[in-house]
Amino acid sequence: MSSLITDQGSVHYEVYGRGRPVILLHGWLESWGLWQETMDFLGNSYRTYAIDFWGFGESDKRRESFTVPDFVSLVNDFMKQMGIKHAPLVGHSMGGTVSLSVAINHPERVSKVVVIGSPVEGSSLSVLLKLASIRTIASIVYRMMDVLKLGIRIAAPIITRESQWPAMIHSDLNQVTMESFLLSISSLRQTNLTHQLAPIYQPVMGMYGDRDVIVNPNQWSLLDTYIQRVRIERFRRAGHFIMLDEPNQFKSILKDYLDSY
C-alpha cells in the first residue's frame, strides 16, 4: 500500500508492473480494488497506477469537498508529484468522467482516454443514483447502510454477472463517509461535458455495455459525435461493469488500444 501527501490531502494508490505508465480511476462508491485483475494483466507491459479518490478507499476523508473538479485536481497533482508527464487515463463510470475532464482541463497530462460506462451528461444516471444526489435521501440511505447493502445484493444479478461483486462493493461502502457519498454523486449528477468534448485532441475510446442499468449506455453516441479521434466498443452482453461481465474481451480490447498509436 502506497500513499502520496499533497497540499489537499493524502492519496492512496497501488502500483504494479513495468513500462510506460497507465492511470486507472474507479467509479462512485468503488476503490482501486476494482482494477486488480486489470493491473495483473497490463503489468507485463505497463506500469499501472490505481488511485483512490478522496473520500473513497484509503484516501483522505478529512475534507469538505468531494466533487468531480476535486478529483480532476487530484489526478493532476498526483501525476505532477510522481513525475508522470503524460499517460493514458482509464476510468470506470465516474472515473471516466474525471478522465475526460482532465483531458479538457489539463490536456498536456493525457496521451489518450478510455471511458467505461461513463456519464458524459449527469442526466444519464439511473433514477436511483439521481435520488442519492439529494441530501435528505442520501442521509437516510447512508444511515441505513445495512438496508442499502441488502438492496445491492438483491439487485446484483441485473447489474453484473460477477457473483463476487456485492462483496466487493460492500467492502468499499464501509470506507465511504456521508459527505463523500453525497457530494461526489451530486457533482456527477450536475456534470455535463457535452459541449466541452470537441477540443479534445487525444484519442478516446468509449466502452459501453448494452445492458447497463446504472448509466444510460447511449452515452457512447456523444463521444462519437463530438470527439475527433474516437473508437467505440459496445458489449452486447455486459452491463455497467464490463471488466467483470466480459473480462477477457475487455482486457484484450483495452491492451490493444493502449498498444496502438
ABEGO torsion letter per residue (X at the ends): XBBBBBAAEBBBBBBBEBEBBBBBBBBBGBBAAAAAAAAAAAAAABBBBBBBBBGBEABBABBABBBAAAAAAAAAAAAAAAGBABBBBBBBEAAAAAAAAAAAABAAABABBBBBGBBABAAABBAAAAAAABAAAAAAAAABAAAAAAAAAAAAAAABABAAAAAAAAAAAAABBAAAAAAAAAAAAABBAAAAAAABABBBBBBBBAABAABBAAAAAAAAAABABBBBBBBAABBABAAAABAAAAAAAAAAAAABX
